[in-house]
Amino acid sequence: RKEVEQDPGPFNVPEGATVAFNCTYSNSASQSFFWYRQDCRKEPKLLMSVYSSGNEDGRFTAQLNRASQYISLLIRDSKLSDSATYLCVVMLQLGGSQGNLIFGKGTKLSVKP
Amino acid sequence: DADVTQTPRNRITKTGKRIMLECSQTKGHDRMYWYRQDPGLGLRLIYYSFDVKDINKGEISDGYSVSRQAQAKFSLSLESAIPNQTALYFCATSESWGQGRIETQYFGPGTRLLVL
């Protein structure tokens, strides 16, 4: 089983739609969770961290379910500018103080007029 | 000015050539990383460095070497390039937080490498 799995999409949605992405991770020792956004031919950028209690940032809501080892991202009222690839990212805690990020392959979103 | 810069941005080279990709950052972060991204495979970690004297292999270090010349500089070398090293290469930095937690990684704009 891959460490971080995402549906590659593409998700093609109209403007204004609500769209949800899920991501599963295999290592129960994972400590921190993130969603990054990557535009075509650009570098990834942090969209939001994901906390156990869930968190919201404007139209974006992230949820974490540790028991089921999955993370979700909900985008409400989709905009054309939301078109991008969304990367699910998990941080493992290695040893006493060092951790590395494990990236999913990404889910591609295309918002149409 | 960008906080994380990479040079060159694009490079075409031939099999067997030595090539160096450079990364510089002005964020003052201790931690630096090199990733490669291939279509359908996502980002994979090549090497990482948590300070100037600390270098660690990542998931796919074979065929690569790195040098951390200073806190702000981390270079990646392909000693003898081969076609399957054709990829998009990203450098990233992060700040070390207390208790070993790492938050945001900041990526450079990437280097597109084509090995013929």
Chai-1 contact restraints between the chains, C-beta under 6 A:
chainA,res_idxA,chainB,res_idxB,connection_type,confidence,min_distance_angstrom,max_distance_angstrom,comment,restraint_id
A,E43,B,F90,contact,1.0,0.0,6.0,A-B,restraint_1
A,E43,B,F107,contact,1.0,0.0,6.0,A-B,restraint_2
A,E43,B,P109,contact,1.0,0.0,6.0,A-B,restraint_3
A,E43,B,G110,contact,1.0,0.0,6.0,A-B,restraint_4
A,P44,B,F107,contact,1.0,0.0,6.0,A-B,restraint_5
A,L46,B,T104,contact,1.0,0.0,6.0,A-B,restraint_6
A,S97,B,G100,contact,1.0,0.0,6.0,A-B,restraint_7
A,Q98,B,G100,contact,1.0,0.0,6.0,A-B,restraint_8
A,G99,B,I102,contact,1.0,0.0,6.0,A-B,restraint_9
A,F103,B,G42,contact,1.0,0.0,6.0,A-B,restraint_10
A,F103,B,L43,contact,1.0,0.0,6.0,A-B,restraint_11
A,K105,B,G42,contact,1.0,0.0,6.0,A-B,restraint_12
